């Protein structure tokens, strides 16, 4: 028997697979753990308790999954788009973007009057509605209408169905209106709330809402039970609607006297079904998000204002096209403009079948070097007259001569690309069903144009700026699943990852200088990858391995490192989504198909890849809460990256789906009253109070409460509220979760022996632990999770009516006595407070086996 000392200086080896429990010889063993749950692993080695998730709102349709898509214009202007069946919902600044400033219609006249009268046919603006005017143009020098109106918020006074006046501070006078202008409608003022009705009735004259609309109620301070909440409504008549997702009881509602507004969240209508939203791929450039799906025309979502979003099909210019026809078939246009094109034969057209109904909307290009009009022209097929004759709308004119050289467009209905990406100043598409192993690059800097040649008279020249068409060649047809940029553009397919490069490392890819060869034989799943440095991290085709595709200089080749090899248990269920959080720690977040959330701290330059598991608070059915989506955007202040998710739970016996995001990490400069360690939580920060509303999303749930920095007894939410015994000013309320750490089995050499001897398998007793912590308030420890003691942080000198001061330093612990063969310790934080572990040193004795 001998004593041993086992230092555990860091935990940036992460949680390792049970398969490695016997591999104490590997370098990571002394920096790894058996369990790391709800801790963030820092590259420096410490464990930081993850912050809680902040509740944003329920999704529109609680019965179906959604897809979260980042829209990042800049670090200061980052949106989260939530795709659901046939809709896109817009979130910004940690909340839903509301309908205020949503454009209604174009102004046709503004009279030179006092007050100004706006003419707008069938305007639908009720009396008392707040409106904002934009885009008004003055009529010549001296005009003041644009200065007086543009960007200013007014109250509308209803005149008739086609006109209303603008009123601010009593009146507004303008002159010299020329043209233009749109009216943007803001929140409606509530005229009455009938609190003794069932269901609750809201009165707004001429409200124009429809049954099923989602509305947001704000500043209804008289009825705090509904204030700051979203509802679906049932239209009663033009002046009344009811809140349909109330529980059917008016009990507990405060009588209304005045105040309150009703607004609507921004939505964009789409044609993507519930099944299809999971298959969408995206690429963004500034204010435009390009969207790809094999069964839908390529689209782009544009933002022209905070509340102004439009979805439209991409209008492709001169391509992309398939290869030049190699058959004897010719095309004979009826003229140089719109008209018909007659083919001499069906050979070479759709597998020799000729034109077909699906070709409507497809591009066709005719080239004629001898033409005295244009060298090449293209148009859109409008109608199919026969297998050899089509009607065409001409976009780039051609001559009326018979054409030997022609091409058909690569995309048409039911044959659209499945993948999209930006790279090297081009927009790339690929993966359409007919030729799923093809990729198409736009003209350089002109993302909607794909001209394969110039249109110069008598010369079909190919320049470096022209569009690119490339068929990936390999032993098997590899469907393009995604495209992403690391060191170069990489194309993910089930069979391999293909880097797209020029012949030289410093040369750009051009139509005549492009090389695509398999860079890794480990294929991918149809899951959006992320870029970390020069590596592209992707989910391989098994959906159970995360790999880093990178160029290895020493091998002069591309490789795909397996990032799950030492922790294969973290992907025991397939991975469904991933996203990357750059700051404050470099973490790849992964949602699994079983609803578990796992995270990889990944800093390749320091050889850190460490896994942790995260369990979000709450339950679903008889199991844990389910994380269905994960996505990352910069925080509103740009200071860190925010992890958003959609969480499915059973709340009050009903299946719910909520949008939530992880709060920022607790920092040493953070006041303990601002520590946020509850899930699906909300914060009250105002004058001292005892009753807290707005918790309807946790109806019937037991919640943890941190009141002015002190953990108080758990409460149960009833009628959307809880009551405290003592008033508090800063209160965080939400679901509890545990942060757990279990060390690996001790493997130390007993002191005093002539030969080093492993303690693996020997009886051991851990009798001492020096735990080094940072900014920690409380916590528990023991030999296992069933027998835990409180950490000795609180002192008898501490005031019981104030929060326990945060502690940084060493805690000398004496674990419960006992011998076993594992020699492990267990640490837990189950209160809504910080717990940050830097390192520990274990001491004990080892005996014979």
C-alpha positions in Angstrom: 0.0 0.0 0.0 1.2 3.5 -0.8 0.1 7.1 -1.0 -0.3 8.9 -4.2 -0.9 12.4 -5.6 -2.8 12.9 -8.8 -2.8 16.4 -10.3 -5.6 17.1 -12.8 -4.4 20.4 -14.2 -6.9 20.9 -17.0 -10.0 19.4 -18.5 -9.5 20.4 -22.1 -9.3 16.7 -23.1 -13.1 16.7 -22.7 -15.5 13.9 -21.9 -14.0 10.7 -23.4 -15.6 7.5 -24.6 -15.9 4.6 -22.1 -13.8 2.7 -24.7 -10.8 4.8 -23.4 -11.3 4.2 -19.7 -8.4 1.8 -19.8 -6.1 4.0 -21.9 -4.4 6.0 -19.1 -1.3 5.9 -21.3 -2.7 8.4 -23.9 -1.8 12.1 -23.6 -5.3 13.3 -23.1 -6.1 11.0 -20.2 -4.9 13.4 -17.5 -6.9 16.2 -19.1 -10.1 14.3 -19.7 -13.2 13.3 -17.7 -15.8 10.6 -17.5 -18.7 13.1 -17.4 -18.8 16.8 -18.4 -22.4 17.9 -18.6 -23.6 21.5 -18.8 -20.1 22.9 -18.6 -18.3 24.9 -21.3 -14.8 23.6 -21.8 -12.3 26.4 -22.2 -9.2 26.0 -24.4 -7.1 27.0 -21.4 -8.3 24.0 -19.5 -11.0 25.2 -17.2 -14.7 24.3 -17.0 -17.2 27.1 -17.0 -20.8 26.4 -16.0 -22.9 27.2 -19.0 -25.4 30.0 -18.7 -29.1 29.3 -18.9 -31.3 29.6 -22.0 -33.5 32.7 -22.2 -37.1 32.2 -23.4 -37.9 34.3 -26.5 -41.4 33.0 -27.7 -43.3 29.9 -28.7 -43.0 29.1 -32.4 -46.1 29.8 -34.5 -47.1 26.2 -35.0 -46.4 24.2 -31.8 -47.0 20.9 -33.5 -44.2 20.9 -36.1 -40.4 21.3 -36.3 -38.8 24.5 -37.6 -35.4 25.3 -39.1 -33.2 28.1 -37.7 -31.1 30.0 -40.2 -28.7 32.8 -39.4 -28.9 36.0 -41.4 -25.8 38.0 -40.6 -25.3 41.4 -42.4 -22.7 42.4 -39.8 -21.9 41.7 -36.2 -24.2 44.6 -35.3 -27.0 43.5 -37.6 -27.7 39.8 -37.1 -31.1 38.2 -37.5 -32.3 34.7 -36.8 -34.7 33.4 -39.4 -37.1 30.6 -38.3 -38.4 28.6 -41.3 -41.7 26.8 -40.7 -44.2 25.3 -43.2 -44.9 28.0 -45.8 -43.5 30.8 -43.5 -40.4 32.6 -42.4 -40.4 34.3 -39.0 -37.8 37.1 -38.3 -36.0 37.6 -35.0 -33.6 40.4 -34.1 -32.2 41.8 -30.9 -33.3 38.8 -28.8 -36.9 39.0 -29.9 -39.3 38.7 -32.8 -39.4 41.6 -35.2 -42.8 43.1 -35.0 -45.0 44.4 -37.8 -44.4 48.0 -36.9 -43.0 49.7 -40.1 -44.3 46.8 -42.3 -45.1 48.5 -45.6 -48.8 48.5 -46.4 -49.1 50.3 -49.7 -47.9 53.2 -51.9 -49.1 56.7 -51.4 -50.9 58.3 -54.3 -51.2 61.9 -53.0 -50.5 64.1 -50.0 -52.5 67.3 -50.0 -50.9 70.7 -49.1 -53.1 71.1 -46.1 -53.1 71.4 -42.4 -53.2 68.7 -41.3 -51.7 66.8 -44.3 -54.2 64.4 -46.0 -52.9 61.2 -47.5 -54.6 59.6 -50.4 -54.2 55.8 -50.5 -56.9 53.7 -52.1 -58.4 51.1 -49.7 -55.7 52.0 -47.1 -57.2 49.9 -44.3 -55.7 52.2 -41.7 -58.1 52.6 -38.7 -58.5 55.8 -36.8 -55.8 56.3 -34.2 -53.3 53.9 -35.9 -49.6 54.9 -35.7 -48.0 55.2 -39.2 -44.6 56.1 -40.5 -44.1 57.7 -44.0 -41.1 56.9 -46.2 -40.0 57.6 -49.7 -41.8 60.9 -50.3 -40.4 63.1 -53.1 -40.5 67.0 -53.1 -41.7 68.9 -56.1 -38.9 71.2 -57.0 -37.0 73.8 -54.9 -38.6 74.9 -51.7 -40.4 71.7 -51.1 -40.6 70.6 -47.5 -42.7 67.5 -47.7 -39.9 65.0 -47.5 -38.3 66.8 -44.5 -41.6 67.1 -42.7 -42.8 63.5 -43.3 -40.1 61.0 -44.2 -39.2 58.8 -41.2 -41.6 60.5 -38.8 -44.3 58.6 -36.9 -47.8 60.1 -37.0 -51.2 59.2 -35.7 -53.7 58.6 -38.5 -57.1 60.2 -38.4 -59.6 58.2 -40.5 -61.4 60.3 -43.2 -62.7 57.6 -45.6 -61.7 54.4 -47.2 -59.2 56.1 -49.5 -57.8 58.9 -47.3 -56.6 59.8 -43.8 -54.9 62.8 -42.2 -51.5 62.8 -40.3 -51.5 64.2 -36.8 -48.5 64.8 -34.6 -48.6 67.3 -31.8 -51.9 68.5 -33.1 -51.2 68.9 -36.9 -48.6 68.8 -39.6 -48.4 71.2 -42.6 -46.5 70.4 -45.8 -46.3 71.6 -49.4 -44.9 70.8 -52.8 -45.6 67.0 -52.8 -44.5 65.4 -56.0 -44.7 61.6 -55.9 -43.8 58.5 -54.0 -44.0 57.3 -50.5 -45.2 54.3 -48.6 -47.2 54.1 -45.4 -45.8 51.8 -42.7 -48.3 50.8 -40.1 -47.4 50.6 -36.4 -49.1 49.1 -33.4 -52.8 49.4 -32.8 -54.0 51.0 -29.6 -56.3 48.8 -27.5 -59.7 50.4 -26.8 -61.0 47.9 -24.3 -60.2 44.5 -22.8 -63.1 42.6 -21.4 -61.4 40.7 -18.6 -64.6 38.9 -17.3 -65.2 37.3 -20.7 -64.3 33.7 -21.7 -62.2 33.8 -23.8 -60.6 37.2 -23.3 -61.9 39.9 -25.7 -59.9 42.8 -27.1 -61.6 45.8 -28.8 -60.0 47.8 -31.5 -62.1 49.6 -34.0 -61.5 48.5 -37.6 -58.6 46.3 -36.5 -58.4 44.3 -39.8 -57.0 41.1 -38.1 -58.0 37.7 -39.2 -58.6 34.4 -37.3 -55.3 32.6 -36.9 -53.2 35.8 -36.9 -50.4 36.0 -34.3 -50.4 39.2 -32.3 -48.2 40.7 -29.6 -49.7 42.7 -26.7 -47.6 45.4 -25.1 -47.9 48.2 -22.5 -51.1 46.8 -21.2 -50.0 47.6 -17.7 -53.5 47.3 -16.4 -53.6 43.6 -17.3 -50.1 42.4 -16.6 -51.2 38.7 -17.1 -51.2 39.3 -20.9 -48.6 42.1 -21.2 -45.5 41.3 -23.3 -47.0 38.0 -24.7 -47.9 36.5 -28.1 -51.3 35.1 -28.9 -53.2 33.6 -31.8 -56.6 35.3 -32.2 -60.1 34.5 -33.3 -61.8 37.3 -35.2 -65.2 38.2 -33.7 -66.0 41.1 -35.9 -64.3 44.2 -37.4 -63.9 45.7 -33.9 -63.2 42.7 -31.7 -61.1 39.6 -31.4 -60.4 37.0 -28.7 -57.1 35.5 -27.5 -57.6 31.9 -28.6 -54.7 30.3 -26.7 -55.8 31.4 -23.3 -56.7 28.5 -21.0 -60.5 29.4 -21.3 -60.6 31.0 -17.9 -60.6 34.6 -17.0 -59.7 33.9 -13.4 -56.9 36.1 -12.0 -57.1 38.8 -14.7 -56.8 42.3 -13.5 -59.6 44.7 -14.6 -58.6 46.9 -17.5 -59.1 50.6 -17.5 -56.7 51.9 -20.3 -53.5 51.3 -22.2 -52.1 48.6 -24.3 -51.1 48.1 -28.0 -51.4 45.2 -30.4 -48.8 44.4 -33.0 -47.9 41.5 -35.3 -44.6 39.7 -35.8 -43.1 39.9 -39.3 -43.6 36.8 -41.5 -42.6 36.1 -45.1 -44.8 33.7 -47.1 -43.0 30.8 -48.8 -43.8 27.7 -50.7 -41.6 25.4 -48.7 -43.5 22.6 -47.0 -42.8 21.1 -43.6 -40.8 18.3 -45.0 -38.8 20.6 -47.4 -37.6 23.1 -44.8 -35.1 20.6 -43.4 -33.6 20.2 -46.9 -32.9 23.8 -47.7 -29.4 25.1 -48.1 -28.3 28.8 -48.0 -25.7 31.3 -49.0 -25.7 35.0 -48.0 -24.2 38.1 -49.5 -24.9 41.4 -47.6 -28.7 41.8 -47.5 -29.5 38.8 -49.7 -29.9 35.2 -48.7 -29.9 32.7 -51.5 -32.0 29.6 -51.0 -31.7 26.2 -52.8 -34.0 23.2 -52.9 -34.2 20.6 -55.6 -38.0 21.0 -56.0 -38.1 24.8 -55.9 -36.8 27.5 -58.2 -33.6 29.0 -56.6 -34.8 32.0 -54.5 -33.4 35.0 -52.7 -34.6 36.6 -49.5 -33.9 40.3 -49.5 -33.9 42.7 -46.7 -34.6 46.3 -47.7 -35.4 47.5 -44.2 -35.6 46.2 -40.6 -39.1 45.1 -41.2 -39.1 44.9 -45.0 -38.3 41.4 -46.3 -39.1 40.0 -49.8 -38.8 36.5 -51.2 -38.4 36.1 -55.0 -37.1 33.6 -57.5 -33.6 34.2 -58.9 -33.8 35.7 -62.4 -30.9 33.8 -64.0 -29.1 35.7 -66.8 -27.7 33.7 -69.7 -27.4 30.4 -67.8 -26.3 28.2 -66.4 -26.4 25.8 -69.3 -25.6 22.3 -70.1 -22.8 21.6 -72.6 -23.0 22.6 -76.2 -25.1 20.3 -78.3 -23.0 17.7 -80.0 -25.7 16.2 -82.3 -26.8 17.2 -85.8 -29.9 18.8 -84.5 -30.3 22.5 -85.4 -32.4 25.3 -83.9 -34.3 27.7 -86.2 -35.6 30.9 -84.4 -38.6 32.6 -86.1 -36.9 35.9 -85.8 -34.6 38.0 -83.6 -37.0 38.6 -80.8 -39.8 36.8 -79.1 -41.3 33.9 -81.1 -40.8 30.3 -81.7 -37.8 28.0 -82.1 -38.1 25.0 -84.3 -35.7 22.0 -83.8 -34.7 19.9 -86.8 -35.0 16.7 -84.7 -35.4 15.5 -81.1 -31.9 14.1 -81.0 -29.9 15.7 -78.2 -33.0 17.2 -76.5 -33.8 15.6 -73.2 -32.3 12.3 -73.9 -33.6 12.4 -77.5 -37.2 12.6 -76.3 -37.5 16.2 -77.5 -39.1 19.2 -75.7 -41.4 18.3 -72.8 -43.9 20.1 -70.6 -41.3 20.4 -67.8 -39.1 22.6 -70.1 -41.5 25.6 -69.6 -39.4 28.2 -67.7 -36.1 26.6 -68.9 -33.4 28.7 -70.7 -32.2 28.1 -74.2 -29.1 29.6 -75.8 -28.4 29.8 -79.5 -24.9 30.8 -80.8 -24.1 32.0 -84.2 -20.5 33.1 -85.1 -21.6 34.3 -88.5 -24.5 36.4 -87.2 -24.5 40.1 -88.0 -26.6 40.8 -85.0 -25.3 39.0 -82.0 -22.8 36.2 -81.6 -25.1 34.5 -79.0 -28.5 35.0 -77.5 -30.7 33.4 -75.0 -34.3 33.2 -74.0 -36.9 31.5 -71.8 -39.1 28.7 -73.0 -42.8 29.9 -72.5 -44.8 27.1 -74.0 -44.3 23.7 -75.6 -46.0 23.4 -79.0 -44.5 20.0 -79.9 -41.4 17.9 -79.2 -39.6 20.0 -81.7 -41.2 23.5 -81.4 -41.4 25.9 -78.5 -42.4 29.5 -77.8 -39.6 31.7 -76.4 -39.3 35.1 -74.7 -36.1 36.5 -76.0 -33.8 38.1 -73.4 -30.6 38.5 -75.3 -31.4 38.7 -79.1 -30.1 36.3 -81.7 -30.4 36.4 -85.5 -33.1 34.5 -87.3 -30.7 32.1 -89.0 -30.6 28.4 -88.3 -28.2 27.6 -85.4 -25.9 24.6 -85.3 -24.6 25.5 -81.8 -27.1 25.7 -78.9 -27.4 24.8 -75.3 -30.3 24.1 -72.9 -30.5 25.5 -69.4 -29.4 23.4 -66.5 -32.4 24.2 -64.3 -36.1 23.7 -64.8 -39.1 22.9 -62.7 -38.4 19.7 -60.7 -34.7 19.9 -61.6 -33.4 22.7 -59.4 -30.1 22.8 -57.6 -29.9 21.4 -54.0 -26.8 23.3 -52.9 -25.6 26.9 -53.0 -22.5 28.7 -51.8 -20.3 31.8 -52.4 -16.6 31.3 -53.2 -14.0 33.4 -55.0 -16.4 36.2 -55.9 -18.9 33.8 -57.5 -22.2 32.3 -56.5 -22.1 28.5 -57.0 -25.1 26.1 -57.4 -25.1 22.3 -57.8 -26.8 19.0 -57.2 -29.8 19.2 -59.5 -31.5 15.8 -59.9 -30.7 15.4 -63.6 -27.0 15.9 -63.2 -26.4 15.8 -59.4 -22.6 15.8 -59.8 -22.5 19.1 -61.6 -21.6 22.6 -60.2 -22.1 26.0 -61.7 -20.3 29.2 -60.9 -21.7 32.6 -61.7 -19.8 35.3 -63.6 -17.2 36.9 -61.3 -18.9 39.6 -59.1 -22.3 39.2 -61.0 -24.1 36.6 -59.0 -27.2 36.1 -61.1 -25.3 36.0 -64.5 -23.8 32.7 -65.8 -22.9 33.5 -69.4 -20.6 30.8 -70.7 -19.1 33.2 -73.3 -19.2 36.8 -74.3 -21.9 38.0 -76.7 -19.4 39.9 -78.9 -20.2 40.0 -82.6 -18.4 37.2 -84.4 -16.5 35.9 -81.4 -17.8 33.6 -78.7 -14.8 34.4 -76.5 -14.4 32.9 -73.0 -13.0 35.3 -70.4 -11.8 34.7 -66.9 -15.0 36.4 -65.7 -17.4 34.2 -67.5 -19.6 31.6 -65.8 -18.4 28.1 -65.0 -19.9 24.7 -65.6 -18.1 21.6 -64.3 -19.1 18.0 -64.0 -17.3 16.2 -61.1 -15.7 13.1 -62.5 -15.2 10.0 -60.3 -15.9 6.3 -60.3 -19.4 6.9 -59.1 -22.0 9.6 -59.5 -21.6 11.7 -56.4 -24.6 13.9 -55.6 -23.7 17.4 -54.5 -25.1 17.8 -51.0 -23.4 21.0 -49.9 -20.7 23.5 -50.9 -18.6 25.4 -48.3 -15.4 27.5 -48.2 -12.3 26.7 -46.2 -8.9 27.0 -47.9 -10.9 26.7 -51.1 -14.4 25.8 -52.2 -15.2 22.3 -51.1 -18.0 20.2 -52.5 -19.6 17.7 -50.1 -20.9 14.4 -51.6 -21.8 11.0 -50.1 -18.7 9.5 -51.7 -16.0 12.1 -51.1 -15.2 15.7 -50.4 -14.0 17.5 -53.5 -11.9 20.7 -53.3 -12.4 23.1 -56.2 -9.0 24.7 -57.1 -7.1 26.4 -59.9 -3.9 24.8 -61.2 -1.8 27.0 -58.9 -2.4 27.9 -55.2 -2.3 31.6 -55.9 -4.4 31.6 -59.0 -8.2 32.1 -59.1 -10.6 29.5 -60.4 -11.8 30.5 -63.9 -13.7 28.7 -66.7 -10.4 27.6 -68.2 -8.5 27.0 -65.0 -10.5 24.7 -62.7 -9.4 21.4 -61.1 -11.8 19.2 -59.0 -10.4 16.0 -57.6 -11.4 14.0 -54.5 -9.7 15.4 -51.5 -11.0 12.9 -49.0 -12.6 9.5 -49.5 -14.9 10.0 -46.5 -18.2 11.3 -47.8 -20.6 13.7 -46.2 -24.2 13.8 -44.9 -26.7 16.4 -46.2 -26.0 18.6 -43.2 -24.7 22.2 -43.4 -20.9 22.2 -42.5 -19.1 25.0 -40.7 -15.7 26.6 -41.3 -13.2 26.8 -38.5 -10.0 28.6 -39.6 -9.0 26.9 -42.9 -10.8 23.7 -42.0 -14.3 22.7 -43.0 -15.9 20.7 -40.2 -18.7 18.4 -41.5 -20.8 15.4 -40.5 -19.8 12.4 -42.5 -22.2 10.1 -44.3 -22.8 7.9 -41.2 -24.1 11.0 -39.3 -22.1 9.8 -36.3 -18.7 11.3 -37.0 -17.6 14.9 -37.1 -14.6 15.5 -39.4 -12.3 18.4 -40.2 -11.5 18.6 -43.9 -8.2 20.4 -44.3 -5.1 20.6 -46.3 -2.1 18.9 -44.7 1.1 20.6 -45.8 3.3 17.8 -44.7 1.3 15.3 -46.8 0.6 17.7 -49.6 -2.9 16.4 -49.6 -6.3 16.9 -48.1 -7.4 14.9 -45.1 -10.5 14.5 -42.9 -9.6 14.3 -39.2 -12.1 12.3 -37.1 -13.0 14.7 -34.2 -15.2 12.1 -32.5 -12.7 9.2 -32.3 -11.9 9.7 -28.6 -15.6 10.4 -27.7 -17.7 8.4 -30.1 -20.4 8.1 -27.4 -21.4 11.8 -27.9 -22.8 10.8 -31.3 -24.4 7.6 -30.2 -27.5 9.0 -32.0 -27.0 10.6 -35.4 -26.1 14.3 -35.6 -28.8 16.4 -37.3 -27.4 19.9 -37.3 -24.2 21.8 -36.4 -23.2 25.4 -36.1 -20.1 27.2 -34.9 -19.6 29.7 -32.0 -16.4 31.7 -32.5 -16.5 33.8 -29.4 -16.0 33.8 -26.5 -14.8 30.2 -26.9 -14.4 28.3 -30.1 -17.2 25.7 -29.9 -19.1 23.6 -32.4 -22.6 22.9 -31.3 -24.3 19.7 -32.5 -28.0 18.8 -32.2 -28.7 15.0 -32.4 -31.7 13.3 -33.8 -32.7 12.1 -30.3 -32.8 15.7 -29.1 -29.5 15.7 -27.2 -27.1 18.7 -27.5 -23.4 18.1 -27.5 -20.6 20.6 -27.9 -17.0 20.4 -29.2 -14.4 23.0 -28.0 -12.2 23.1 -31.1 -9.0 25.0 -31.3 -6.9 23.1 -33.9 -3.8 25.4 -33.6 -3.5 24.3 -30.0 -4.6 20.7 -30.6 -7.7 21.2 -28.5 -10.8 19.2 -29.3 -12.8 18.4 -26.3 -16.4 17.2 -26.0 -19.1 18.1 -23.5 -22.8 17.1 -23.2 -25.5 19.6 -22.5 -28.9 18.8 -21.1 -31.5 21.6 -21.4 -33.9 21.9 -18.5 -37.4 20.5 -18.6 -39.0 17.3 -19.8 -40.6 16.0 -22.9 -43.1 13.1 -22.4 -41.2 10.7 -20.1 -37.7 11.9 -21.0 -35.6 15.0 -21.2 -36.3 18.2 -23.1 -35.5 17.9 -26.8 -33.3 20.3 -28.7 -34.5 20.2 -32.3 -32.4 22.9 -33.8 -29.2 24.9 -33.1 -27.8 28.0 -34.8 -25.5 30.8 -34.0 -25.5 34.6 -34.6 -23.6 37.5 -33.1 -25.2 39.0 -30.0 -26.9 42.4 -30.4 -23.8 44.3 -29.1 -21.5 42.2 -31.2 -19.5 41.2 -28.1 -20.0 37.4 -28.4 -21.8 34.8 -30.4 -25.3 33.7 -29.3 -26.4 30.1 -29.5 -30.1 29.8 -30.5 -32.2 26.7 -30.4 -35.7 25.4 -30.6 -36.6 23.3 -27.6 -39.4 20.8 -27.4 -41.0 20.1 -24.0 -44.1 18.8 -22.3 -45.5 21.8 -20.3 -48.8 21.5 -18.5 -49.4 18.2 -20.4 -49.1 19.9 -23.8 -46.2 19.6 -26.3 -44.5 22.9 -26.7 -41.7 24.3 -28.9 -39.9 27.4 -27.8 -37.3 29.6 -29.3 -34.5 30.2 -26.8 -30.9 31.3 -26.7 -28.0 30.8 -24.4 -27.2 33.8 -22.2 -23.7 35.2 -22.3 -21.1 33.6 -20.0 -20.8 34.8 -16.4 -17.7 36.9 -16.2 -15.6 38.0 -13.2 -17.0 41.5 -13.6 -20.6 40.3 -13.7 -22.6 41.1 -10.6 -24.0 38.0 -8.8 -27.5 39.5 -9.2 -27.2 39.3 -13.0 -26.1 35.6 -13.1 -28.5 33.7 -15.3 -28.5 30.0 -14.7 -32.0 28.8 -15.4 -33.4 27.4 -18.7 -36.3 28.8 -20.6 -35.9 31.7 -18.2 -37.1 35.2 -17.9 -35.8 38.2 -15.9 -37.6 40.9 -14.0 -35.5 44.0 -13.4 -37.4 46.9 -11.9 -38.8 48.2 -8.6 -39.1 45.6 -5.8 -42.1 43.3 -6.3 -43.4 40.0 -5.0 -45.7 38.9 -7.9 -44.1 38.1 -11.3 -46.2 37.5 -14.4 -45.5 36.3 -18.0 -44.5 32.8 -17.1 -47.4 31.1 -19.0 -44.9 29.2 -21.1 -43.9 27.3 -17.9 -47.5 26.8 -16.6 -47.6 24.1 -13.9 -43.8 23.7 -13.9 -41.6 23.9 -10.8 -39.1 26.7 -11.4 -35.9 27.9 -9.7 -35.7 31.5 -8.6 -32.6 33.7 -8.1 -33.8 36.9 -6.3 -31.3 39.7 -5.9 -28.5 37.2 -6.1 -29.9 34.7 -3.6 -31.3 31.3 -4.4 -34.7 30.9 -2.8 -37.1 28.0 -2.5 -38.5 26.6 -5.8 -41.9 27.8 -6.9 -44.7 26.3 -9.1 -46.1 28.5 -11.9 -49.9 28.9 -11.6 -51.9 31.2 -13.9 -48.6 32.3 -15.5 -47.2 33.8 -12.3 -45.4 33.1 -9.0 -45.3 34.9 -5.7 -42.3 35.5 -3.5 -42.4 36.0 0.3 -40.0 38.9 0.1 -39.9 41.6 -2.6 -37.0 41.6 -4.9 -35.7 43.9 -7.7 -33.7 41.6 -10.0 -35.3 38.1 -10.4 -34.4 35.3 -12.7 -37.0 32.5 -13.1 -36.8 29.3 -15.1 -36.2 25.6 -15.2 -33.4 24.0 -13.2 -30.5 22.0 -14.7 -27.5 20.3 -13.2 -23.8 21.0 -14.2 -21.9 17.7 -13.5 -18.2 16.7 -13.6 -17.0 13.2 -12.9 -13.3 12.5 -13.0 -11.8 9.5 -14.7 -10.3 6.6 -12.7 -7.2 7.6 -10.9 -4.0 6.3 -12.4 -1.0 7.4 -10.2 2.1 5.6 -9.1 2.3 4.9 -5.3 5.0 6.8 -3.5 8.1 5.1 -2.2 8.3 2.2 -4.7 11.4 1.3 -6.6 9.4 0.8 -9.8 6.5 2.9 -11.0 3.2 1.0 -10.8 -0.2 1.9 -12.2 -3.0 2.1 -9.7 -5.5 0.9 -12.3 -7.5 -2.0 -10.8 -6.2 -1.5 -7.3 -8.3 -0.6 -4.3 -8.1 3.1 -3.7 -9.3 5.7 -1.3 -9.4 9.3 -2.2 -9.0 11.1 1.1 -8.1 14.6 -0.1 -8.9 17.0 -3.0 -7.6 20.5 -3.4 -10.2 22.1 -5.8 -9.2 25.3 -7.5 -12.2 27.3 -8.6 -12.9 30.8 -10.0 -15.9 33.1 -9.3 -17.9 30.3 -7.7 -20.8 30.7 -5.3 -21.6 27.2 -4.2 -21.6 23.6 -5.4 -21.5 19.9 -4.2 -18.9 17.1 -4.3 -18.6 13.5 -3.4 -17.6 10.0 -4.5 -20.6 9.6 -6.8 -23.8 11.5 -7.7 -25.9 9.9 -5.0 -23.7 11.0 -2.0 -22.8 14.7 -2.3 -21.7 17.3 0.2 -21.8 21.1 0.0 -18.6 22.8 -0.9 -17.3 24.8 2.1 -17.6 28.2 0.6 -20.1 30.0 2.8 -18.6 31.4 6.0 -20.3 31.9 9.3 -19.2 35.5 8.9 -21.4 35.9 5.8 -24.6 37.9 6.2 -27.5 35.4 5.7 -29.6 38.1 4.2 -27.1 38.8 1.4 -25.8 36.7 -1.5 -22.8 34.6 -0.6 -19.7 36.3 -2.0 -18.1 34.7 -5.0 -15.0 32.7 -4.2 -11.8 32.3 -6.3 -9.0 30.1 -5.0 -8.4 26.7 -3.5 -10.9 24.6 -1.5 -9.4 21.8 0.7 -12.0 19.0 0.5 -12.3 15.8 2.4 -14.4 13.4 0.4 -16.6 10.9 2.1 -14.5 7.9 3.3 -14.4 4.6 1.5 -12.4 2.3 -0.7 -13.2 1.3 -4.3 -11.3 0.5 -7.5 -12.3 3.6 -9.4 -11.0 6.5 -7.3 -13.3 9.0 -8.9 -14.9 12.2 -7.6 -18.2 13.8 -8.6 -19.0 17.5 -8.6 -22.3 19.2 -9.2 -24.0 22.6 -9.3 -27.8 22.3 -9.0 -28.5 25.9 -7.9 -28.9 28.9 -10.3 -25.4 30.2 -9.5 -21.9 30.1 -11.1 -19.5 27.2 -10.7 -16.2 27.3 -12.5 -13.5 24.6 -12.0 -9.9 25.4 -13.0 -8.1 22.3 -11.7 -7.8 19.8 -8.8 -5.2 17.7 -7.1 -6.3 14.3 -5.6 -4.4 12.6 -2.8 -5.1 9.1 -1.4 -3.9 5.6 -0.9 -3.7 2.6 -3.1 -3.8 -1.0 -1.9 -3.5 -4.5 -3.3 -6.0 -5.7 -5.8 
